Amino acid sequence: MPDCDDADGAAYADAVSEYAALGWDELREAARAVMAVTSGRG
């Protein structure tokens, strides 16, 4: 996981705000989507 110091400040703040507004089910689906896109990397 990248350190928040490595992220664009405005983009990071937007993401925090967006994900903080999600309910548990929506957050779970968002996590699944991220994992599907990033699986196999690293």
PEPE-V78860 format. One line per field, one symbol per residue. ss: DSSP state (H for helix, E for strand, C for the rest). phi: phi as a letter, one per 30 degrees, with the letter a starting at -180 (. if undefined). burial: I if it has 16 or more other C-alpha atoms within 10 Angstrom, else O. A space follows every 10 residues. Layout:
ss=???
phi=???
burial=???
This chain:
ss=CCCHHHCCHH HHHHHHHHHH CCCHHHHHHH HHHHHHHHCC CC
phi=.dddddcded dddddedddd dddedddddd dddddddcdi cj
burial=OOOOOOOOOO OOOOOOOOOO OOOOOOOOOO OOOOOOOOOO OO
